[in-house]
């Protein structure tokens, strides 16, 4: 399934009843990058009252890559409300950290949930996004007299790229990455010569 992800980092802040809330967004490819971003923000704000976070560190439907934390706030008042806003956005590859400096006035559990979720909404507002397509990896072995044809098909089919070439005694082996929307067009293009090729493919 294709999905959207942010193009770049973003920040936003506001003050609610003297407490300052600062939202930080980063684009992450995996859980390790998300956790590292959380560590960076905590290092940036060591005296903050709380540094709560949520992330979807891959495609939005990959629940194993979801996480959130209240970081000492009452349970369910920060991380989960933040995550719900992020999940509702439909974005993937996104980590958001909200830093809070307590201003001396208690917000109550409902007030905190609204403040944290609102901060995530602010940091997600008006960001530029890019579409990410699932990809498939394919290995294709072509005889010498068809290498020019294969190169032409690959270079003229949007969403198809060569990641590796290897010359062999009887031809050339290509490692190819295909974006999901391009698979049908690629298969159609090679169909006249498919019987002369050796193709192996696997989901990625």
N, C-alpha and C positions, 0 to 999 in steps of 0.2 A: 504494500500500500504506500503510495506517495504521500508526503507530508511536508509541512513548512517548518523551517527553522530560522532563527534570527541570523542576520548577516554580520552583526558586530555586537560588542559589549554596549551596555547602556546603564545609566544611573538616574535615579530620581529621589527626591526627598520632600518631606513635609513635616509639619509640627501639629500634634494633636494634644491639647491640654498640657502644653509645655514639654511633652515627650517628643524627641526628634526621631523620626523613622527615615532611614536611608536605605533605598533599595539598589542592589547591584545585580546586574544580569551578565552572564557569560555564556558563550557558545561552547558546548562540551561534546566530545565524541564518545566518551565512556565514563564509567563510574569513577575511575581513578582521577580523571581530569576534573570531574565535579567536586570530589572531595578535596582536591588540591586548591580549587578556587575558594571553597569554604575556608580552608586553612589560611589562605592569603588574606581574606577579608577579616578574619579573626586577628591576624597579625597586625593588620592595618588599624584595627579598633580594639586594642587590648583592654581599654578602660570602659568599653561599652557595657551597658547592663545585660544585653543579650545580642547574639548573632544567630538568628534563626534562618533555616534554609529549606528549600525544596528543589528537587530536580527531576527531570526526565532525560536520562543520559543516552538516549537513542531514539528509535521510533516511538511515537506516542502509545502504540498498542503493546509495547514490550514492558509489561508490568514488573519484570525482574529488574528493570533499570530505573524504577521509581524509588524515591526516598524523600523524607522530610523530617525535620527536627524542631522541637520547641525550645531547645537550648536553655532550659531552666524556667521558662514561662509555664504557667499552669497547663497541664496536659490538655491538648486539643484546642488551645487558644491561639496558636501561632502557626506551627508547621502545617497542620492539616488544612486550615483555612487558606493558607498560602498555596498549598498544593492544589486545592480545588480550583483556584483561579487559573493556575498554570495549566492544569489538565483541561479545563473548559476552553482554553485558548486554542487547543489543538496543536500546539507547537511541540516539536521534539528537539533533542540536543540542547536543552536549556537548563541552566542552573540559576536560581535566584537566591540571594542572601539578603535578609533585611536586618539591618543593625538598628538597635534601639538604645537611645540614651534617655533614661527615666527622668522625667521632669518634676517629680514629687507629687503628682496628682494621679491617683489610681483610676484606671479606666474600667475596671470590672471585666469579667470574662468575655461578655458580649462586645464590649468596647475594644478590647484587645484584638479579638478575632476580626472585627471590622477594620481596625487600624492596619493590621498586618496584611489582610487581603487587599485593602485599598492601596497599600504601598506596592504590592505586586502588580496590581492593575495599572498604577502609574508608570512603573518601569517597563511594562509591556506595551504601553500606549504609543502608537505612531512609530513603532520600530519597523525597519525594513526587513523583509524576509526573503528567503529563497526556497525553491521547491527541491525536495530531495526525493529521488526515485530509487527504489530497490534495484539492486543490480544482480546480474548473473555472470558467472565466470565460465568461459568456454575455451577449450583447447582445440585448435583446428590444424590439421596436417594437410598441406596442399602440395601437389607435384610442381616441379619447376615451371612448367608452361602455364600454370594458373596463378602464380604468385602476383603477377601484375593485376589480374582481374580481382583477386582477393583484396589487394591493397586499395584498388579503386572503390570497391564496395564499402570497405571499412571507412575510408576517408570521406565518402559522400553520404554516409548514413548517420544522421544525427543521433548522438547518444551511444555511439559505438567507438571504442578505442583499443589500440594495441598496447598491452602492458609489457610484452616480451616477445622477441623473435629469436628463433634458433634454426640455423642452417643444418640440414641433414643430408645424407647421401642421395636421397631420392626427392628432396623438396625442402620445404620450410614449415616449421611448427610455429604457430602463433598462439600466444595467450591473449585472450580478448575479454574485455569487460563490456557488457551490454546493459544499458538502463532498461528497466522493464517495458516502458512504452515503445522502445525501439526493436524489441525482439521480433515482432511480426514482420516489420519492414525488412529486417536483416534476413530472416528466414526466406522471405519472398525473393529477395535479391540473389541469394545463393542457390535457390531451388533448381535452376537449370544445370548446375554443375555439382550439386550435392552428392550425386552418386560417385563422383571422383574424389571426394574429400573424406577424411577421417575426422569425425567430430565427437568430442566428449564434453559434456556440460554438467554443471552442478550448481545448486542454489548457493548464493552467498549473502 
